[in-house]
Every structure is written in C-alpha cells, then in structure tokens.
Amino acid sequence: MPIRLEPQPSLKDLFSARARADRDGRAAAGMFINSADPSVTEICACAGMDFLLIDGEHAPLGLETIQSHLRAMAGYPVIPVVRVPALDPVLVKQYLDLGAQSLVIPMVDSPEDAERAVRAMHYPPRGIRGVGSALARSARWNRVPDYLARAGELVTLVVQIESAAAVAAAGQIAAVDGVDGIFIGPSDLAASMGLLGQQNHPDVVAAVKAVIGQAREAGTFVGVNAFAPDQARDYLAAGADFINVGADVALLARATEALADTWCATGTTE
C-alpha cells in the first residue's frame, strides 16, 4: 500500500483563530537562522519559538544547506520560513520544491511586484510555478495526496516591505490576492529614506507603524524585524501580528562578547 503523508503547517496557520486562541492572543515570535550549521538550527528549533526564518538573502546558504536546515527542523513543533535571495520565479520554484512552504520575498516595492511573487508561488493557471512534484521534497516525492491541486493552500507568501516606495504602496501591496503576509524590514527602509543605520529614527518608526495599520486594514497579517526588546514591544502595541526578535549569529556574537568582557578584560583576576 502506498505511503500517504501530510505536509507540516505553514506560517499562515499561526494566524488562524484557533492558533491565536491557543497563544492566548499573543503575537507570534521567531528569529533568523543565518548559520550554515544545521545543528544550530536544530538547537533553535527545540527552544520554543513559533517560527524560524532561514535567511537565504543575507546568509551564505545555498539550496542544499537550506534543505538540511528544513530537515533539522522537521521533528520539532516550529514553523520553518525561508527568505529567498530575490524575487526570481526560478529561485522561488526551487525553494518551494525543497519543501519550504512559507517564503519571504524581499524588496517588494509595488503591487506589480507582489503579483509577480504570487504567480511564482502557484502552479498554472493561477501562476507559473514549474511542475516537478514527483521529483521534489515538497510533495514528498508524490506521497502527499493531490499535491498539485492542494499546493496553493499549503504555501504561505510573505512579501517584504523595506523601501519608501513600498511604504507608499503598502495598502495596495497588502491587498493583492495571494499575498498572505507582510514583513517589514526597518534597516533597508531606513537606508531608502536617507537614514542609513538609523532604523529607530522617529520617521522610520512612523513609516513602520503606518504599514502595520494598512496591512491590518487589508486583513493581511503583518510582522516586523526588531531585535531591541523595547522596539519590538512598541511595534506589537501598534498591532504587529508577529515579530522577529533575533538571529542565531547575533546571539552568539553578543554572548561571546559578554564572556570576553567578564573573563578577558584588563585587570581580571584568577
């Protein structure tokens, strides 16, 4: 008898009425995975976060490495999310075929960009995703029943708003059919506003909060990257549905600095 498998939940499942109730209404929280070592991913996967965001844009992670990360997370109750390097239908197809069900597409500046992303996520006739499910982990090599017909329901598309142009079009982007969520990137947004390195500048914070409001008006879940706890709480108070609160490499960097400050500073005694 052929084996039949069901895929794991995707990111949008964190925002169902039942999932929100199970969290007592709190926002979802997650962190970046930038290390190339799947053991680091597995350690983070069993820490209790709601999702882990594997960063294919800024980290040295290729297709094979990201597949290893997805496998390292598969045994734990955490949602895998992958940020692709760019809005490229070929890359989107490959990441989906790896079994990444939730994708973040960076640098989406317009409704037209968002529509291109939607089309890349879906098989024809809705989109242009190439068909290779018999060869791919996404369908567990054709062990997921009716995968081709169900694939659109199993994936989550999150587009990243991180430019002044995208802020101006945020309401239209959030309203594009097939866009499930919005992820705001304050660092690139600050740079596009002429405020490089000043993601906590009042103008940047105001722009982020404006996007949060427009996404919620469109009925689209919305989140933001905010490593500083006070900033994260401020965005949650403004209505963010999820928050990205750290990164594996940043945690390691700060923790090793703290050890060095304690044990290697001038004047340290035995």
Residue, then its C-alpha position, 0 to 999 in steps of 0.5 A: m500500500p502506498i505511503r500517504l503523508e501530510p505536509q507540516p503547517s505553514l506560517k499562515d496557520l499561526f494566524s488562524a483563530r484557533a492558533r491565536a486562541d491557543r497563544d492566548g492572543r499573543a503575537a507570534a515570535g521567531m528569529f533568523i537562522n543565518s548559520a550554515d550549521p544545521s545543528v544550530t538550527e536544530i538547537c533553535a528549533c527545540a527552544g520554543m519559538d513559533f517560527l524560524l526564518i532561514d535567511g537565504e538573502h543575507a546568509p551564505l546558504g545555498l539550496e542544499t544547506i537550506q534543505s538540511h536546515l528544513r530537515a533539522m527542523a522537521g521533528y520539532p513543533v516550529i514553523p520553518v520560513v525561508r527568505v529567498p535571495a530575490l524575487d526570481p520565479v526560478l529561485v522561488k520554484q526551487y525553494l518551494d520544491l525543497g519543501a519550504q512552504s512559507l517564503v519571504i520575498p524581499m524588496v517588494d516595492s509595488p503591487e506589480d511586484a507582489e503579483r509577480a511573487v504570487r504567480a511564482m508561488h502557484y502552479p498554472p493557471r493561477g501562476i507559473r510555478g514549474v511542475g516537478s512534484a514527483l521529483a521534489r521534497s515538497a510533495r514528498w516525492n508524490r506521497v502527499p495526496d493531490y499535491l498539485a491541486r492542494a499546493g496553493e493552500l499549503v504555501t504561505l507568501v510573505v512579501q517584504i516591505e523595506s523601501a519608501a516606495a513600498v511604504a507608499a504602496a503598502g495598502q495596495i501591496a497588502a491587498v493583492d490576492g495571494v499575498d498572505g503576509i507582510f514583513i517589514g524590514p526597518s534597516d533597508l527602509a531606513a537606508s531608502m529614506g536617507l537614514l542609513g543605520q538609523q532604523n529607530h529614527p522617529d520617521v522610520v518608526a512612523a513609516v513602520k507603524a503606518v504599514i502595520g495599520q494598512a496591512r491590518e486594514a487589508g486583513t493581511f497579517v503583518g510582522v516586523n524585524a526588531f531585535a531591541p526588546d523595547q522596539a519590538r514591544d512598541y511595534l506589537a502595541a501598534g498591532a504587529d501580528f508577529i515579530n522577529v526578535g533575533a538571529d542565531v549569529a547575533l546571539l552568539a556574537r553578543a554572548t561571546e562578547a559578554l564572556a570576553d568582557t567578564w573573563c578577558a578584560t584588563g585587570t581580571t583576576e584568577 
